[in-house]
Each structure stands twice: as structure tokens, then as C-alpha cells.
Amino acid sequence: MVDKNKCISCGTCIDICPVNAISWGDDGKAHIDPNKCIKCHSCEGMCPVGAIKIED
């Protein structure tokens, strides 16, 4: 769901997620918890580098 090679660790996705499903991983990149994600696509649309793809 998060392309670690594209993620620039800006935190936009973390700030926009309505259910707090995104956090920082051990690698300093965004991590999406699939058990919390409601697939609203908010983070996908706000990511400035297109690092997030939500699979329905």
C-alpha cells in the first residue's frame, strides 16, 4: 500500500487519515494498518509523491 521508495516521510497521510490507520514504521516511512484502514482513499489523494495506492 505504501511504496517505501517513493515515500518522503512528509506525514501528510498521517495527518489526513480519519481513523488513525497510518503511523511511522521502524524505517521512518508511513505504514498503513490494514485492520484499521477503511479504504476512504483520503491519503492516496493527498500524497504529494503518489506513494500510496489503496487496494479495494
Backbone bond lengths (Angstrom), bond angles and torsions (degrees), N, CA, C in turn:
res aa  C-N    CA-C-N  psi(-1)  N-CA   C-N-CA  omega(-1)  CA-C   N-CA-C  phi
1 M - - - 1.440 - - 1.521 111.78 -
2 V 1.329 118.78 -36.86 1.461 121.36 175.72 1.525 108.39 -111.40
3 D 1.326 115.99 122.16 1.460 120.64 175.83 1.527 107.23 -79.38
4 K 1.315 116.64 104.98 1.469 122.17 -175.49 1.529 111.93 -63.26
5 N 1.330 117.21 -24.94 1.459 120.31 178.53 1.525 112.04 -74.88
6 K 1.314 117.30 -25.54 1.467 121.42 179.89 1.523 113.12 -94.07
7 C 1.334 117.01 -29.47 1.465 121.70 -175.57 1.526 110.70 -59.36
8 I 1.337 116.04 128.40 1.466 121.18 179.59 1.529 111.85 -105.87
9 S 1.313 116.95 11.23 1.470 123.12 177.14 1.525 113.29 56.92
10 C 1.327 116.23 41.61 1.472 119.91 -178.15 1.526 112.42 -81.52
11 G 1.347 117.35 -23.87 1.458 121.33 178.48 1.517 115.34 86.44
12 T 1.312 117.74 1.00 1.470 120.56 -179.94 1.521 111.31 -58.54
13 C 1.308 117.37 -42.98 1.460 121.36 -178.79 1.527 111.40 -64.62
14 I 1.316 116.20 -39.03 1.465 120.65 179.27 1.524 110.18 -63.98
15 D 1.314 116.20 -42.38 1.463 121.20 -179.32 1.528 112.93 -67.66
16 I 1.332 117.50 -33.56 1.468 121.17 -173.40 1.531 113.23 -88.77
17 C 1.318 118.55 -20.06 1.469 121.10 -175.25 1.532 110.98 -64.61
18 P 1.344 117.59 120.40 1.465 120.34 -176.94 1.529 114.87 -74.55
19 V 1.335 117.10 -14.10 1.467 119.72 -177.50 1.534 112.60 -119.69
20 N 1.318 116.51 14.72 1.471 121.77 178.79 1.529 113.22 52.88
21 A 1.332 115.41 42.91 1.462 120.76 -179.94 1.526 112.61 -87.45
22 I 1.338 117.17 -5.78 1.460 120.79 -176.61 1.525 109.83 -115.60
23 S 1.307 114.71 135.04 1.464 120.96 178.88 1.523 108.21 -143.18
24 W 1.324 115.37 176.64 1.462 119.98 176.46 1.517 109.01 -82.71
25 G 1.321 115.95 131.88 1.452 120.71 174.87 1.518 110.13 -82.40
26 D 1.311 116.96 174.03 1.457 122.25 179.05 1.528 112.05 -61.76
27 D 1.328 116.08 -22.83 1.460 121.27 -179.27 1.532 112.82 -87.95
28 G 1.345 116.88 1.95 1.455 120.71 179.79 1.519 113.67 82.06
29 K 1.310 116.32 8.14 1.467 121.96 178.85 1.525 108.90 -107.91
30 A 1.323 115.98 161.12 1.455 120.93 179.33 1.528 110.82 -63.99
31 H 1.314 115.35 143.46 1.467 122.15 176.82 1.520 107.60 -132.16
32 I 1.329 116.63 130.25 1.466 121.48 178.97 1.527 109.00 -103.27
33 D 1.314 116.15 125.75 1.461 121.77 176.67 1.527 107.33 -82.22
34 P 1.329 118.26 109.48 1.468 120.64 -177.03 1.528 113.66 -64.04
35 N 1.333 117.30 -19.82 1.461 120.27 178.79 1.526 112.41 -78.53
36 K 1.327 117.05 -21.14 1.466 121.51 178.86 1.526 112.82 -100.25
37 C 1.336 116.69 -26.93 1.465 121.65 -175.39 1.535 111.51 -62.82
38 I 1.336 116.15 130.29 1.469 121.25 179.29 1.531 111.65 -101.90
39 K 1.331 116.22 8.09 1.461 123.12 176.76 1.534 113.19 56.72
40 C 1.336 114.85 44.86 1.471 119.96 179.00 1.523 112.21 -83.08
41 H 1.333 117.02 -13.10 1.468 124.28 178.02 1.529 114.18 69.59
42 S 1.322 118.62 10.10 1.471 120.94 179.08 1.525 111.21 -60.39
43 C 1.299 116.76 -46.39 1.467 120.95 -178.09 1.524 111.10 -66.04
44 E 1.306 115.83 -39.83 1.463 121.62 -179.71 1.534 110.69 -59.46
45 G 1.319 115.60 -42.89 1.462 120.21 -179.03 1.516 113.99 -74.03
46 M 1.333 116.90 -24.29 1.471 120.53 -176.57 1.531 113.71 -96.45
47 C 1.293 118.46 -14.17 1.461 120.91 -178.64 1.535 109.66 -63.73
48 P 1.341 116.89 119.35 1.466 119.63 -175.46 1.529 114.59 -70.31
49 V 1.322 117.57 -15.08 1.465 120.05 -178.55 1.538 112.91 -117.79
50 G 1.325 116.96 6.53 1.463 120.83 177.63 1.521 113.67 65.85
51 A 1.328 116.80 35.01 1.457 120.67 -177.54 1.526 113.25 -83.86
52 I 1.334 117.34 -9.11 1.464 119.84 -175.17 1.538 110.27 -114.46
53 K 1.323 114.65 130.27 1.457 122.10 174.57 1.529 107.30 -130.53
54 I 1.321 115.89 116.54 1.458 121.51 179.17 1.531 108.40 -90.36
55 E 1.308 115.92 125.07 1.465 121.97 178.68 1.516 108.73 -96.98
56 D 1.325 115.98 123.91 1.466 120.42 -178.78 1.502 113.17 -79.72
